[in-house]
Amino acid sequence: MGKFANQYIEEIKILLDQIILEDSKEIKAAAEMLADAIESDGRIFAWGSTHSSITMQDIYVRAGGLMVINAIFIPGLEALQTNPFGVTSKIERLQGYAEIALDFAPIRKGDVLILVSVSGRNAVPIEMAKVAKERGIKVIAVTGYEYSKSVTPRHPDGKNMYAYADIVLDNKAKPGDAILDAEGCPAKFCPISGITSIAVLQCLVADTVELLLSRGITPPLFMAQNLDGGEEFNNKMFEKYREKIFYLKAE
């Protein structure tokens, strides 16, 4: 690898070490929230927009992951296929869109909602957190805390997403997300939030599994469907947790 690639890896390692040193308490608290929901009658949901949606989906219907995590998808923001370029940015600034999404989602008071947004400044992620909190839903925000504090909210309430969360998990993204710069480059390059957000989310899963085991509860995990016996194992777990899983239900 070249100099820039090695520098990128070193920067990522530094940030991952920072997550261990600075955010273990928050990750453990969020895991307690998920474990409590799994043990009781709570349900777990997750949302992200465009690239943050892709990041969120790393813990959704994923082999080795918790099968009780339900994704909320908002039309136009669920992935990157919406064209032309720029449309998704405009959609994410729409006020009222998040409330409509929550109205039609099977989420209720006492459930847990994991929100992923790197800057947390646009109207949709802000309102997802705000409206959920108002409805008694527990909110875990995955965001770049430094990034979010450096930008003004695109919402009249004047607060970014993290301000409405019960627990904030910091992905360590710097303002603008990209972390490398070089002479001759007009902008920074190589963003880090995809890697660090996924690391935070998978640490959240790991701590949740550990807590469930300590309580004598078999964690509701996906086994890889391509392993012998994987599909049969998953079907048994689906039956046990069917009331907490909404992606099994026909539209």
C-alpha positions as CSV (number, residue, x, y, z in Angstrom):
1,M,0.0,0.0,0.0
2,G,1.0,3.6,-0.5
3,K,1.6,6.3,2.0
4,F,-2.0,7.6,2.0
5,A,-3.5,4.1,2.4
6,N,-1.2,3.4,5.4
7,Q,-2.0,6.8,6.9
8,Y,-5.7,6.0,6.6
9,I,-5.3,2.6,8.4
10,E,-3.3,4.3,11.2
11,E,-6.0,7.0,11.6
12,I,-8.7,4.4,11.8
13,K,-6.8,2.4,14.4
14,I,-6.4,5.6,16.5
15,L,-10.2,6.2,16.3
16,L,-11.1,2.6,17.2
17,D,-8.8,2.9,20.2
18,Q,-10.6,6.1,21.2
19,I,-13.9,4.3,21.0
20,I,-12.6,1.7,23.5
21,L,-11.2,4.2,25.8
22,E,-13.9,6.9,25.7
23,D,-17.2,5.2,24.8
24,S,-17.3,1.8,26.5
25,K,-19.7,3.1,29.2
26,E,-22.2,4.5,26.6
27,I,-22.1,1.3,24.5
28,K,-22.7,-0.8,27.6
29,A,-25.6,1.4,28.6
30,A,-27.1,1.1,25.1
31,A,-26.6,-2.7,25.3
32,E,-28.5,-2.8,28.6
33,M,-31.4,-1.0,26.8
34,L,-31.4,-3.6,24.0
35,A,-31.1,-6.6,26.4
36,D,-33.9,-5.2,28.5
37,A,-36.1,-5.0,25.4
38,I,-35.3,-8.5,24.3
39,E,-35.9,-9.9,27.8
40,S,-39.2,-8.1,28.2
41,D,-41.9,-7.0,25.8
42,G,-39.9,-4.3,24.0
43,R,-39.0,-4.3,20.3
44,I,-35.9,-2.9,18.6
45,F,-35.9,-0.7,15.5
46,A,-33.1,1.0,13.5
47,W,-33.0,3.8,10.9
48,G,-30.4,5.6,8.8
49,S,-30.4,7.7,5.7
50,T,-28.6,6.9,2.4
51,H,-24.9,6.0,3.4
52,S,-26.0,5.9,7.1
53,S,-28.8,3.5,6.0
54,I,-26.2,1.2,4.5
55,T,-24.2,1.5,7.7
56,M,-27.3,0.7,9.8
57,Q,-28.0,-2.4,7.6
58,D,-24.8,-4.0,8.8
59,I,-26.8,-5.1,11.9
60,Y,-30.0,-5.8,10.1
61,V,-30.8,-9.4,9.0
62,R,-27.1,-10.2,9.2
63,A,-25.5,-13.5,9.9
64,G,-24.0,-13.3,13.4
65,G,-26.3,-10.5,14.3
66,L,-29.4,-10.0,16.4
67,M,-32.5,-11.2,14.5
68,V,-34.8,-8.9,16.5
69,I,-33.5,-5.7,15.0
70,N,-36.1,-4.2,12.6
71,A,-35.1,-1.6,10.0
72,I,-37.3,1.4,9.2
73,F,-36.9,2.4,5.6
74,I,-38.1,5.9,4.3
75,P,-38.8,6.1,0.6
76,G,-36.0,8.0,-1.2
77,L,-33.6,7.6,1.7
78,E,-33.3,3.8,2.2
79,A,-30.2,3.4,-0.1
80,L,-28.3,5.2,-2.9
81,Q,-30.4,4.3,-5.9
82,T,-32.5,7.6,-5.9
83,N,-31.5,9.8,-8.9
84,P,-30.6,12.4,-9.9
85,F,-27.8,13.3,-7.5
86,G,-28.9,15.8,-4.9
87,V,-32.5,14.5,-4.5
88,T,-31.8,12.6,-1.3
89,S,-30.2,15.6,0.3
90,K,-33.3,17.6,-0.4
91,I,-35.6,14.8,0.9
92,E,-33.6,14.5,4.1
93,R,-34.2,18.2,4.9
94,L,-38.0,17.8,4.6
95,Q,-39.9,18.6,7.9
96,G,-42.7,16.2,8.8
97,Y,-41.4,13.3,6.8
98,A,-40.0,11.5,9.8
99,E,-43.2,11.8,11.7
100,I,-45.1,10.1,8.8
101,A,-42.5,7.3,8.8
102,L,-43.0,6.7,12.5
103,D,-46.8,6.9,12.2
104,F,-46.7,3.9,9.8
105,A,-44.0,1.9,11.5
106,P,-45.0,-0.7,14.1
107,I,-43.0,1.1,16.8
108,R,-44.6,1.9,20.1
109,K,-43.9,3.5,23.5
110,G,-41.2,1.6,25.3
111,D,-39.5,0.3,22.2
112,V,-35.9,1.1,21.3
113,L,-34.9,3.1,18.2
114,I,-31.3,3.1,16.9
115,L,-30.6,6.2,14.7
116,V,-27.5,6.5,12.5
117,S,-26.6,10.0,11.1
118,V,-23.1,11.2,10.8
119,S,-23.8,14.9,11.1
120,G,-27.3,14.6,12.6
121,R,-28.1,18.1,11.3
122,N,-30.9,17.5,8.7
123,A,-34.6,17.6,9.5
124,V,-35.4,13.9,9.1
125,P,-32.9,12.5,11.6
126,I,-33.6,15.4,14.0
127,E,-37.3,14.7,13.9
128,M,-36.9,10.9,14.0
129,A,-35.2,11.4,17.4
130,K,-37.4,14.2,18.6
131,V,-40.8,12.6,17.7
132,A,-39.6,9.2,19.0
133,K,-38.6,10.8,22.3
134,E,-42.0,12.6,22.6
135,R,-43.8,9.2,22.0
136,G,-41.9,7.5,24.8
137,I,-39.6,5.5,22.5
138,K,-36.0,5.1,23.8
139,V,-33.5,6.6,21.4
140,I,-29.9,5.5,20.7
141,A,-28.0,7.9,18.4
142,V,-24.9,6.9,16.5
143,T,-23.3,10.1,15.2
144,G,-20.1,12.1,14.9
145,Y,-20.3,14.2,18.1
146,E,-17.6,16.6,17.1
147,Y,-19.0,16.9,13.5
148,S,-22.5,17.5,14.8
149,K,-21.5,20.1,17.2
150,S,-19.7,22.0,14.5
151,V,-22.7,22.4,12.2
152,T,-26.0,24.3,12.6
153,P,-29.3,22.3,12.6
154,R,-31.4,22.4,9.5
155,H,-34.5,22.5,11.7
156,P,-36.3,25.4,13.4
157,D,-36.0,23.8,16.9
158,G,-32.3,24.6,16.8
159,K,-31.0,21.2,18.0
160,N,-29.2,18.4,16.2
161,M,-30.2,14.7,16.4
162,Y,-27.9,13.9,19.4
163,A,-29.7,16.4,21.6
164,Y,-32.9,14.3,21.6
165,A,-31.2,10.9,22.2
166,D,-31.2,9.0,25.5
167,I,-27.7,7.6,24.7
168,V,-25.2,9.0,22.2
169,L,-22.7,6.6,20.6
170,D,-19.8,8.7,19.1
171,N,-18.4,7.4,15.8
172,K,-15.5,9.9,16.1
173,A,-16.2,11.5,12.7
174,K,-14.5,14.8,12.3
175,P,-16.3,17.7,10.5
176,G,-16.8,16.7,6.9
177,D,-16.0,13.0,7.7
178,A,-13.1,12.6,5.4
179,I,-9.8,12.4,7.3
180,L,-6.9,12.7,4.9
181,D,-5.5,15.8,3.2
182,A,-2.6,16.4,0.8
183,E,-1.0,19.2,-1.1
184,G,-2.8,19.6,-4.4
185,C,-6.1,18.1,-3.2
186,P,-8.9,20.7,-3.0
187,A,-10.8,18.7,-0.4
188,K,-10.1,16.1,2.3
189,F,-10.5,12.5,1.2
190,C,-11.3,9.0,2.6
191,P,-14.2,9.3,5.1
192,I,-14.1,7.2,8.3
193,S,-17.7,7.1,9.6
194,G,-18.7,3.9,7.7
195,I,-16.0,1.9,9.4
196,T,-16.3,3.5,12.9
197,S,-20.1,3.5,12.9
198,I,-20.2,-0.2,12.0
199,A,-17.6,-0.9,14.7
200,V,-19.7,0.9,17.3
201,L,-22.9,-0.9,16.2
202,Q,-21.1,-4.3,16.3
203,C,-19.7,-3.5,19.7
204,L,-23.3,-2.8,20.8
205,V,-24.4,-6.2,19.5
206,A,-21.4,-7.9,21.2
207,D,-22.2,-6.2,24.6
208,T,-25.9,-7.1,24.2
209,V,-25.0,-10.8,23.6
210,E,-22.8,-10.8,26.7
211,L,-25.5,-9.3,28.8
212,L,-28.1,-11.8,27.6
213,L,-25.8,-14.7,28.4
214,S,-25.2,-13.3,31.9
215,R,-29.0,-13.3,32.4
216,G,-29.3,-16.9,31.3
217,I,-31.0,-15.9,28.0
218,T,-30.1,-17.5,24.7
219,P,-29.3,-14.6,22.4
220,P,-31.6,-14.4,19.3
221,L,-28.8,-14.6,16.7
222,F,-28.9,-15.3,13.0
223,M,-26.8,-18.3,11.9
224,A,-25.5,-18.0,8.4
225,Q,-28.0,-19.5,6.0
226,N,-25.1,-21.0,4.0
227,L,-24.0,-23.2,6.9
228,D,-25.4,-26.6,7.1
229,G,-28.3,-26.4,9.6
230,G,-28.3,-22.6,9.5
231,E,-31.8,-22.2,8.0
232,E,-33.3,-24.7,10.4
233,F,-31.7,-23.0,13.4
234,N,-33.0,-19.6,12.2
235,N,-36.5,-20.9,11.7
236,K,-36.6,-22.1,15.3
237,M,-35.4,-18.7,16.6
238,F,-38.0,-17.0,14.4
239,E,-40.8,-18.9,16.0
240,K,-39.5,-18.0,19.5
241,Y,-39.2,-14.3,18.7
242,R,-41.9,-13.9,16.0
243,E,-43.7,-11.1,17.9
244,K,-40.6,-8.9,18.0
245,I,-39.7,-9.4,14.3
246,F,-41.6,-7.4,11.7
247,Y,-39.7,-8.1,8.5
248,L,-41.2,-11.6,8.5
249,K,-44.7,-10.2,8.0
250,A,-46.1,-9.8,4.5
251,E,-46.7,-6.2,3.4
